[in-house]
Amino acid sequence: MDADVTESAGTPADPDDSDTGEDRTSDKNAGEERAPDGSPGAVPGDDAPGSGPKDGPGGETRSGSGSGPSHGAPPEGSGGPAPTVDIVVKRKRHWVRWTALGASFVVLIAAGAGWWLYKKLDGNIRTDTSAAAELKAYEKERPSSVVHNAQNILLIGSDSRAGDNRKYGRDDGGSQRSDTTILLHLAANRKSATAMSIPRDLMVNIPECHKPGKTASKPQFAQFNWAFESGGTACTIRTVEKMTGIRIDHHMVVDFSGFKNMVNAVDGVEICLKEPIDDSAAHLKLAAGRQKLNGEQALGYVRARKSIGNGSDTERMDRQQQFLGALVNKVQSNGVLLNPTRLYPVLDAATKALTTDPGLDSLKDLYDLVRGMRNVPTDKVQFLTVPRQPYSANANRDELVQPDADKLFKQLRDDKPVAVVPADQLKDDDGKNNDAADASGPTPTPTYSGNNAATDLCKQ
């Protein structure tokens, strides 16, 4: 076949001969631009007279002698790239296009899934519009914010027995009180967080409050948790604001089922017990020592009152604070906030558990709040209870200890630091604030009985 290759342009061969010369022609053309004698090689342009029919594979001119041109070959003497190079370039372009198309498809699918998850979580959150309307009606009598960017959030644990909470008691037509109330203060620099518990049996002044569909309740001096029953969240917020002078920026209400689900979402929380617990009322039976509590057990632990310690609400609040500290530590130590696979079930449980004001009723709002807290060191996440003592007229109720309570309220209102230590480390046995210091030195940080999230309950 090599002898059939001409040095000048020749007559196109019969198509029937192409099967025997096509491969060698391609090799020849790939390696030569001109014939050995320097004359133009057998590569006439596409528009040259007498060029052969283009009926070969891939649109190439079929030739039996190897003298026919390939489709797309450069004009005579142009010195352009050979056909094989052109084919490789086209194939590469096709590969790039398919890769880009595939990547775009994956991105679209991921974006669609992400948007679906966002809308699902966002839709879980319930908005308390009635509280917002009630607070707006009393705006003129509410305290003003003192420090820009500091946040005060009221966390309310409802003891409602409606819906999934029926097994924890009789549902008497929607009546509910605040089983637990915590004022969470986030420092403006987001380097500390202080959670102050307010006893449900604390005697306070409750203002006139409205409840949807009911007449206004009269102002009264009563137990703190009556405010929630009298006028719901708005009444509780106004009661706290009147007592402390602190502007409440946001609120969250969590019921029993929501609390359980959040504990289960982080795969349980570890505590330590000095003595075993067997409380049928709280549906709780635990051995002494280190224990990992699931949601149901955790709910029984923070609610139990009669069978643990002296049965007082004071000890119950201490347990609640310790448990919340352990929960915060669990979330941070497991990297939940930075791990999407762990974060999603926590967000799903949390958003389903929450009823919030309009300022926190979106996933973005909650994420911004959590993002601002995720770098707070656990030893700066502090828990304490408002200074109180048995009420003089009824030992089963509490009253504020003054001036300690007002001093604490002012520190939080002005975004000033407070310190907490275990009760047995305070110099005063009655648990009152002790901030004695050299009068010539700097103003001391008020210290109160409490704990922080870094405390290991099993080492106490």
MARPA-89304 format. One record per residue: y, x, z of N, C-alpha, C, O in turn. Coordinates in pm, whole numbers, plus 50000, padded with zeros to 5 digits. Atoms other than C-alpha are relative to their C-alpha. Layout:
BEGIN
YXZYXZYXZYXZ
...
REM end
This chain:
BEGIN
498805008250000500005000050000501255008550000502265003949949
498814991649996502445029250058500465003449860501665005149837
499624996250137502345037449687500774989049932501474991649834
499305011250064503725003049605501464999250040502214991649979
498625000949955507005009149791500895007249902500695019149878
499114994150100509775015349534501215006150067501515003050182
498804993549949512885036749579501264992849958502354996650000
498845007950041515185011649416499634985450006498474981750020
500265014349991515594974449419499084995749890499244999749775
500985004450098512734957649245499954985149989500654977950060
500185014350018511664923749125499234994350116498225000150156
500735005949888510584901149408498554997549965498244992949855
501445001750023506854899849441499624985550012500344977250068
500555013549991504744869049405499754996850147499195005250217
500255003549860504624850449742498565001450042498285003450160
501414999149961500824851649726499635013850048498625015550116
500324986449959500944889249782500595003650135500375014750183
499264996449878503014887450101499105003350117499495011150203
500874997749886500074887450339499595014550011499235019150120
500484986249996499234923050243501115010050017500835021750043
498934990149994502674938950253501074997350101501965005650117
498885003649915504854921350511500205009450117501335013350145
499864991749880504134942650818500525013749966501395019150036
499574986650035504564975650641501445000049952502185009549975
498625000950046507784963850481500945000150120501975006950117
499165000549881509214956050826500135013750062501225017850101
499974986549943508234990550954500875009149918501635017149972
499254991350091509745007150649501494997550016502275006950030
498585003349990513024988650672500575004250134501745008250142
499524996349868513264995651045500315014750009501155018650090
499824985549988513125032950988500835006149891501155017949901
499264994250110515085037550663501224991749968501204979449976
498825006950050518555029350543500185002749851500744994349781
499914996750141518345046750203498695006249954497905011150036
501204994050057515605058649968500115015150010501205020450029
500024985449987514555095549978500955007049907501475017549944
499134992950094516655104349668501464997150025502325001249948
498605002649967519805091649835500534987349940501634983049976
499525012650059520055060149624499794988950098498984990050190
500195011249906520375027049799498564995650003497884994949900
501395004449984517095015449938499814986049951500754979449909
500355013250053515314983749843500424989250099499604981850153
499505010149907517574962350057501234993349940502334995349991
498845006650059519814941349833500534989350093499824984550182
499405010549916522184916549989499364986749972498644985049874
500605013350013521224880650036500434993149872499714984749818
499525007050119523334870349739499755007949873500285004549768
500294991950119521974896949503499164992149903498294984449945
500825007350099520554883549176498565004150012498255015750038
501424997150001516844881349167499385001550135498225005650144
500624998849867516334880849542498924989650013499014978649958
501195008449988513024865749640500224987850086501184987250162
499915012249919512444831649795499775002950146498935011250180
500114997849854512854829950176499044989950058499434980050120
501005009649950509614813150262499045006250099498015000350131
500894993349903508094838050507500264994950139501144986650160
499885004249861507704833750883501375003850054501885014650023
498724997049936510944831951081501125000949901502195006049935
498934999750097512954828550760500105013149928501075015149854
499954987150068512144864050636499534998349854498694989749825
500435000250140511784870250262498615005849990498355016750042
501384995450015508144873550172499915009149879500455005949773
500094990150110507314903749954498675007050003498195011050110
501284993050006504104919149838500195014949985499325022550029
499824985850023505584952949740500795006650109500915018850111
499194994149894507734957450046501425002149954502235007250032
498644997650047510874958149829500924988450026502144989950012
499165011749974512114923349917500785001350129500295007350224
499184999049878514904920450173499544990450108498934980150079
500265009149887514464905350518501224991450022502354995849998
498905009349975516564875050610500905005550110500425009850215
499064995349898519664885250799500215014849993500945020150078
499824985550008519454921750688501425003049959502034994949889
498634996550034522804939650654500125002949852499125006249788
499794997050142524344944350308499685014649969499615023150057
500384986650044523454974850103501035010350045502235008850025
499174988949959524775006850252500854997150123501725005250157
499135003349886526284989350556499665008050124500525009750210
500404992449882524305009750809499884991550124499874997050235
500085009149886524014978751036498655000650068497755007450020
501264999749925521234972551290498864994049920499064985549832
501205004550070517754966451170499634986050047500074981850154
500405013749964516184931451175499324999050134499544989350206
500735000849873513934939651473500984999750117500774992350213
499004999749894516974947651689500694986450011500944981650122
499345013050001518614914851584499134989550067499634980950140
500955009449939515504895451687499965001850151499944992150226
500054997149856515404912852026501254994650069501174988950177
498755004749943519074904752087500004984850013500444979350114
500055014649995518504868151998499084995250111499394985650182
500945004049895515504866052228500625002150138500434994050229
499364997249871517514881952510501034989350033501154984850147
499015010549978520284856652461499354986950041499834979850129
500735012249963517784828352473499535000750145499624990950218
500494998249862516334842552797501144998250100500974991750204
498845001349913519794845152953500444985550012500774980750120
499595014149999520634809552853499064991450084499504982950161
500985007849923517404795552998500115003250150499974994450235
499854996149859517914815453320501224993250061501164988050172
498785006549951521474802253356499794985150016500264979150113
500275014449991520284766853285499144996950122499394987250194
500885002149885517514769853544500745001850132500564994050225
499234997749878519874784353805500954988350026501094983950140
499095011449984522374756353742499264987850051499784980450135
500805011449956519614730653787499665001250149499764991450223
500334997849859518544746254120501214997550089501114991350194
498785001949924522144746854241500344985250014500734980550121
499725014349996522604710354150499074992750096499494983950171
500985006349911519404700454330500345003250146500324994350232
499664996049864520404720454639501264992950048501334988450162
498765006749963523894705754636499754985250028500304979650123
500325014049979522474670754603499284997750132499584988250205
500745001149874520054676154891500935002350119500864995150219
499054997149892522814691455105500944988350025501234985050140
499105011449986525114662155036499274988250063499854981050145
500785010849941522344637455120499825002150150499984992750228
500174997049858521664654855453501314998250075501334992750186
498705001449936525364656155532500334985250024500744981450133
499695014349987525814618855465499104993350102499524984250174
500935005849903522714610755670500475002950143500564993950226
499554996249866523924630255974501334993550034501554988850145
498685005949979527464617755931499894985150031500644979850112
500185014349978526234581955918499344996650131499384985150174
500645002649871524314585956245501024997150110500724989750204
499015000649893527514588156450500644986150007501074980649905
499345012949979528874555956599501435002250050501685010950133
498584998649964532644551456634500414989150098500164977250075
499525009449899534184535156940501444996149966502395001950019
498665004250043537114517356776500704991650105501934991950114
499375008549898537694493057064500705008450106501785004750153
499374991249901538414521557307501295006049944502295007050014
498814994350063540844537057060501144989949999502294993550024
498975010350002542714503957028500574997550140501784995750156
499555002249863542854499257405500895011450048501925009150112
499204988449958544154534457465501365000049931502375003949990
498745000550074546804529657197500964990150065502174992450067
499155010149935548084498857378500665005450126501735000750165
499474994349876548634519757692500535014249980500625022050075
499604986450032549914550957518501185004850085501215016450126
498794995849929553274551357700499725004850142500475013050195
500284995949862551654555158042498995011450011498675015850121
500984989049998549184582257942500705013550011501825014949961
499384986849989549874618958028500055007049864499265003949774
499874992450125550964642857754499165012750008498885017750116
500704987250005549034673457640500975011050038502145010849999
499144989249951550384704957804499855012749918500845019149884
500274987550070548724733857619499434997049862498414990349849
500455002250137548374733757241498645006449977498395017850018
501334995550042544814737357111498965000050112497775001650084
501005002349894543184733257454499454986049980500174977149934
500645013050022540724704157445499384995050130498745002550203
500635006549885539684679757717499184988249950499724978649895
500935010050053536624658957632499254993550116498685000450200
500705007149893535184632257858498594996449951498444989149853
501405002850033531374630957843499484989550097499514991550219
500445011249916529954598057970498534997049973498144994649858
501405003950010526284591458037499864985550042500064982250159
500115014449971525694554058014498634996650056497625002050012
501295004549945523014537158224499584986649942498844979150005
500365012650066522714508157979498494998849985497815008649953
501445002650017519244492457970499724992349872498624987149854
500205007450125519714476457630499195008249901499145020549909
500744993250107517524484457329498855008550051498025003950129
501094991049962515254514757372500025003950147499075010050195
499884996149860516454519057732499464989350097499624990750218
500485010849913514804486957862498985004750103498934999350214
501074995949907511924505658022500545006950124499795009550218
499414993349883514354522358263500654990150096501294994250194
499445009949911515404489558421500264987049926500104986449804
499775013250058516304453158362501344999649927502355004449978
498775001950076518864445158093500624986850043500104976150012
499395012149948521234420658260501164995249913502234991749963
499005005550090523164410257952501035010049953502155006149917
499094990050054524774443057849500835007150104501635015950070
499264993249895526194453458185499585014650007498395017849996
500314985849990526444491158220501065007150081502225003050084
499064991549927528044517458439499795014449955498805017749890
500104985950038528694554258391499115007250100499515009650214
500964993449913525644571258535500445014450029500225019550139
499504986349986527194605758480501305001249921501394996349809
498744997750070530754615658390500435014450022500515019250136
499604985949993531854651158309501245002049915501284997949799
498814996250075535304663258207499795014449952499755023750033
500214986850059534774692657969501335005449951501964999649862
498754993550041537774715657936499685012549918499005021649966
500174988350087537754740157643501325007549995502345002049954
498784992049999540264768357680500565001349859499815001149761
499354999150130542794771957398499495011949920499405011149797
500524988350071541414806657314498504999449978497925008649920
501435002450016537854792957320499155011550058498105014950005
500764989549932536734820757555499364995050128498675002650197
500645005749881535684797557835499934984949986500694978749911
500155014549996534534761957899499654996150143498765002150205
500225004449863534644743758232499634985250000500374976849948
500485013849993532634712058297500104995250144499415000450233
499775005249865533804692158599499374986350015499774976849948
500675012849974531524664558729500874991350090501514996250183
499295009849916533104633058874498964990850060498284983649987
501035008249936530884615659130500184985249967501314980249964
499915014350033530074579759039500414991850120500954980950105
499665007249878530574569659405501375004150056501725000450168
498684995749955534034585759429500954987950003501034980449906
499055011149987536634560859554501315003949930501945013949964
498834996950081539504559559305500794987249971500314976149995
499185011350044542334537359181499684997149854499925005449767
500335004250137541154518358872501104990749951501384980650017
498905008350049543984503758660499514986749941498314984449929
500325012350073544104469758493499375003749867499915012049793
500724996550122541624470958206499564987549925499354976949984
500485010950085540564449057916498625003549944498295015249924
501284998450066537134443857772499954989649888500394978349909
500015009450112536554427557429499424986450040498314985650094
500485013549972536264389657470500134995750145499684984850180
499895003449858537094390357842501455001650046502245008649984
498664998849945540214386358052500165013650067499175020250100
499734987049941541874417158198499555000350146499724990650220
500384998149860540474430558523501235004250080502155010250025
498864996549915542864435158815499885014650046498775019750060
500064986549942543814469858944499244999550132499384990050209
500815000049878541454479559224499705014150048499715023649970
500444987449940540464507459460498504998550022498064991350112
501455002349998536734510559402499265012749957499865023049929
500814988850046533844533159307500365003349855500664994449774
499584995350131534584553859000499214993449887499794989849785
500795005150112531674540458792500244985249972499734979949873
499645013850029533034505058822500974999249882501054988949815
499035000050110535714514858569499294997549867499804990249782
500745001550124533104516958293499504985749985499474980349874
500465013850006531734482758384501164990449979501014980349909
498845009150009535194467158412500645000249862501024989749810
499284999150127536674479958088499465010249903500175014249811
500634990950094534264503557916500625013949999501205018450098
499564986150013535184538057790501505001650023501925010850093
498544998949987538934532057767500444999250145501345006650187
499645001349859539114521158130499615012550079500345016950167
500454987649935537124551758241500975011449969501335019150058
499074989550040539444574658045501334998650073501885008450123
498725002249933542584558858191499915002750149500865007550210
500204997149857541134561458542500025015050025500645019650120
500034985449985540444598758496501395005849979501815014750052
498664994850028543884604758347500964997350116501775005950150
499145003149887545614587158639499655008650122500545012450198
500434992149886543564606858892500365014849985500745021350082
499854985650022543944641358733501315004149935501755015549951
498834996350077547074640158517499655007649874500545013149808
500494992750118544964655558238499844990349883499194979949897
500145008150120545234641057887498605001749942498175012949915
501334999650061541804632057749500164999249849500664989249797
499834999350145541724642457383498894992649925499144986149823
501145006350068538244629657291499004995350106499084999150222
501075004149909535254612457444498694998449923498684996149802
501345002150054531504609957385499184992250102499234995150221
500885007849914529074584557526498565002349955498245000949837
501414997350029525364593057547499144991150089499394990150210
500895008149917522594569357662498715007450030498545018949989
501234993549958519154576857807499195005349882498765016949882
500834996150114517304577657476500605011849925499885020849881
499334989050069519904600357317499815013250072499605023550009
500204987949921519594625357600498585005449980498395017449959
501394995750020515794626357568499805006549865499175017149854
500204994950135515914631657195500635013749980500075022149909
499374986950013518314660957224499175010950069499055022050017
500864990349932516044678357476498765003049916498355014549904
501174997850085513044673157250500355008049875499535015749826
499594993150122515014686256951500085015150019499895022649923
499974985549973515384720357119498665004850057498565015950109
501364996749955511664719957210499935002250151499245011250199
500094999649855512234714257580500915010250065501405019450000
499124991149923514234731457853499255004550125498574996550190
500734994149888512894754558123500834999750128502025003150127
499354999949869513744750358494499025006050101497885009250068
500884995449892512354762458826500144990650120501254986650156
500025009249887511364740459119499515007250126498475013850125
500424993949874511214752259477498864992050063498024997550135
501035008749944509014722559569499504990649891500234987849795
500515009550099506794698559374500764986850008501364983650111
499325013050006508214664859266498994989249964498214990849871
500825011650031506404631559273500854987750026500894982550137
499055011049987508894603659206499604988949902499834990149782
500455010950087507454570959074501184992649937501074987749825
498835007150053510924555659030500575007349879501075001049786
499484992150111511944584158799498915003449899499175010549801
501144997250089508494585358632499815015249984499665020449873
500014985450005508304622058726499025005850102499065002550220
500944992949912505504643558866499885014349948499365016649839
499974986050042505914681358851499555009150113499795006250231
500404990049901504404711359028501165009450027502125010049950
498964990349967506514737759199499925011949904498885014449844
499974988150086507574768659004500704997549867501424987749850
499365000850131508674774458645499374988749918498164988049903
500475011650076508424742858435500834998349873502055000349875
499305003250124509304734358075499974985049984498904979049968
499915014550002510534698658061500254994749859501104999849786
499715007050125510314676157759501084989550026501604988750137
498915009449985512814648357700499824989850110500744987450188
500275010149898511184622057920500065006150140500635000250232
499984993349870510664646558206501425004150040501815002950155
498634995749973514204659858174500864988350047501674989750139
499245011849959515644624758198499674996250143500574993150221
500405003049863513634618058513500575010150099500975006450209
499524989349912514734651458661501484998550031501884999950147
498555000949975518484646058616500384986650062501484985250116
499705013049941518274609658730499434998450140499924990450219
500665001549870515994614159031500995002050114501875010550109
499044999449890517774608559358499344998750137499725005750231
500545003149868515614595459638498925009650047498715011250167
501164992149959512674619359632500245015049996499335022850027
499714985750009514414653059582501135003550096502174996950095
498984995749905516364670959854500324989150101499424982450152
499605010049900518374648460083500284986449939500724977250009
499835012750065518594620659826501444996449968501724985149928
498595003150024522354623359787500365001649853499665008349776
499514998650137524304619859465500555014049976500605018749863
499494986250010525774654259539498925009349946499185017149855
501104991550047522414671259493499604996449858499255005149778
500355004250135521714650659185500985006049898500555010649792
499024994050090524964662759024499775015049985499945020549876
500314985750007524034698559110498855002549903498895011849823
501144998550091520704694058929500434997549855500015004649764
499525002850135522464678758630500755011949942500565015549826
499234988550045524824708158606499095011949969499285018749868
500934989150023522014733358637499184997749873498925007049796
500795003050119520004715658372500855001749874500375007449776
499134998550115522954714058131500265014849971500355018849855
499844985650020523494751258187498785006049933498915014449843
501234995150063519854757858101499904995449856499395002849771
500035005250136520204735957790500935008349910500555011949799
499064991750076523274755457672499405013849974499485019049863
500614986750014521464788257734498864999849900498685009349824
501125001350095518414775857539500524999549856499975006049768
499445001450135520524766257239500535013349951500295017049836
499404987350043522374799557230498955011049986499015018749890
500984989250005519404822157303499044998649883498535008649833
500915002350112517264806257030500695000649865500054998449762
499284999250127519964810456769500034986949924500094987049801
500035013050066519934773156697501224997849912501114992649801
498775002650073523544772456585500125008049871500925004749784
499934991650118522924799456324498754998849912498645005749811
501265001450074519494788056200499894985649948499624976450025
499995013650055519584758055962498744992050031498824980050057
501245007349976515894749256014499914995050144499274984850171
499985004449861516444746956390501204991150029501144982350115
498785007549974519944732956372499894985549956500414976650023
500035013750053519124702156163499424989950099500064979750124
500525010049906516814684456415500904998050121500974987150176
499095001449887519324691756692501194991349960501614982550035
498885008150049522174677456484499584985549979500334976250009
500495013650025520054647456387499894992450132500314980950141
500145006549869519234639856751501364997850065501614987250123
498695001049936522774646656871500854989149936501494981250007
499165010050066524494625356609499494985850023500294976550032
500555013249971522114596256672500304995750143500364983850174
499805003149859522814598857045501434996750034501704990950139
498605000349963526594598757028500754987649952500544982749841
498955009350037529264572257029501305007150034501505010950150
498804992049978532644589256989501274992749959501224981949899
498715005150046536324582856936500175003649853499425012049803
499824997250143537624583056574500305014549968500105018849855
499684985950026538724619256613498795009049998498895020749958
501224991949999535124631256654498844992949931497684996449953
501075008350055533194606056447499475004649865498854996849794
500564994650124532344628456152499265012950030499535019650130
500774987749980529894657056115500915012249995500695021950067
499064988850009532764679956016500755001950131500935013250177
499294999149873534664671756334499125006350108499565015050182
500924994749900531614678756550499675014649972499595022750065
500304986250035530804710656359501155009250038500945020050092
498844991949963534344723656406500065002050151500425012850198
500004999049855534044716356778498955010050047499235018650130
501094991149960530684733956812500275014349955499995023850029
499714986650051531784763256596500995007250091500905019350111
499044993949909534704768856832499405004150132499955012550203
500634996949871532304770157128498875010149991498445015550093
501244992350009529434790656988500145014450046499145020950076
499814986349956531004823957082500445001250145500765012150192
499674999449858531794814357441498825006150075497715000950066
501124994049925529694837357665499434990050099500164981950156
500645009949912527184817957872500525001050143500524991050215
499494999149863528644831858195501414994250012501954993050122
498705006449999531954816058093499894984949974500914978049962
500245014550005530384781458052499694995850142498574997650189
500105002449856530964769358407499874985250033500414976649964
500225013649954529884738258594500414998950146500065007450228
499595002549862531444724258910500234985150020500264977449924
499725014049966532114691459089501364999350065501745008250142
498685001749940535534678459184499865000950153498934995050209
500104999049854536194687559551500014986150065500944978450043
500115013249938535084657459757499285001350134498715011750166
500645000849870533774647360096499664985550027500154976849956
500335014049971532274615960251501264991850028502174996250099
498865009149983534704586860240500084995750147499084992050207
499815002849856536164580260586499564986050039499104983850151
500365013949966535504542860567498554996749969498054986350012
501395002650036531994545460425499355013249960499675018949856
500614986950023529844576660445499145000349873498795011149826
500795000550124527864564860140500875001149875500365000749764
499074998250110530964569159923500705013550016500585020050120
499294987149996533094599759839501504997849988501964987549940
498574999750021536784607959850500415014349966499705023850000
499534986850040538804637159710500415008250122500915002850221
499504990649899539494667659924501315005649948501355011949842
498684995250040543184675959906500475011250095500155010850214
499404999150134544994697859817499095006749896499535009449784
500904992850091541934714359658499824992949866499834999249760
500235007550124541364686559406501215001149907501065003749788
498804999250084544974686359285500215014049943500695015649831
499884986250049544944724359256499065002249881499445008649783
500964998950110541824722459036500524992649877500474997949766
499485007950113543354695158819501155007549931501235007549808
498874992850059546504716058770499535012249920500075015149813
500534988450072544504746858669499474995949862499755002549762
500545004850127542684727158401501094994549910501094996849789
498915005950078545804708558291500845010949932501275009349818
499194989050052547684741458243499175010649928499695021149891
500904990550067544664758858085499955013450071499965023950007
500114988049918544444783758370498545001650045497824991750055
501414997849966541134799958477499624995150139500454994550230
500615002749869538884788758761498705007850005498145011449902
501254992649981535864806458905499034991450080499444983250162
501025007349925532584792559035498985009950055498655019949992
501074992249937529994807159272499074990350070499484979150102
500895008849924526934792559444500614996450134501385004250192
499395005149878527814772059749499855009450118500765010750200
500234991549884526264796759992500825012949996500835020550093
499164988150008528614824059869501454997250038502245006550056
498655003449957531764805459964500135002650150499185000850226
499774997049858533274815160295500024987450084499634987550200
499935012749926533814779060393498704992449983498274989849870
501275007050006530624760960478500114986149941499124980849890
499875013750049532064727360375500194999449850500354988649794
499944999950146532294738460011501404998449946501574996749825
498655001350049536064736159994500415012649923499775023149935
499504988850077538034758659762500485011150093501165008450192
499574988649922538594793459902500565010449905499825017049833
499394990450091541094814859715500925009550076501975013650025
499194990949921542424836859991500095013549933499115018349875
499794986950059543904869559873501245006150061502014999450130
498834992949953546504895359954501254993449941501374992249819
498815007150048549854877459933500855008649908501605003449826
499204991150083551394908359773499385002549863500035008049774
500704997650125548824909259494500214988649903500984979349930
499885010650100548454887859182499434986950052498624986750145
500505013149961547824850659211498504999349978498035001549867
501455000050015544094847059278499504988249918500174978049907
500635010950074541804825959064499294990750098498444995350174
500685009349908540744794659254498505000249977498035000449863
501464999350008537034795559332499384987550061499794982850167
500645012449956534784765459366498485001649997497945010749934
501465000150000531144757959432499504995349865499924984849815
500545003750130529204757259107499105010749944498655019550018
500854990150065527184777258857500445001349855501324994049809
499694998550142527304789458498498715000149919497625001049975
501175001450087524984787358199499145012549996498005012049950
500784987650001523874823558240499095001150123498245010150128
500794999549877522334816458582498534997049973498204986949910
501445002250012518554819858589499524993050127499474998950235
500365007949884517364792158818498775005350072498585002750191
501224994749937514084810158883500265012750080499365017750148
499674987849927515884840359029500934997150117501385006350186
499125003449890517994821459278499244999850133499834997050237
REM end
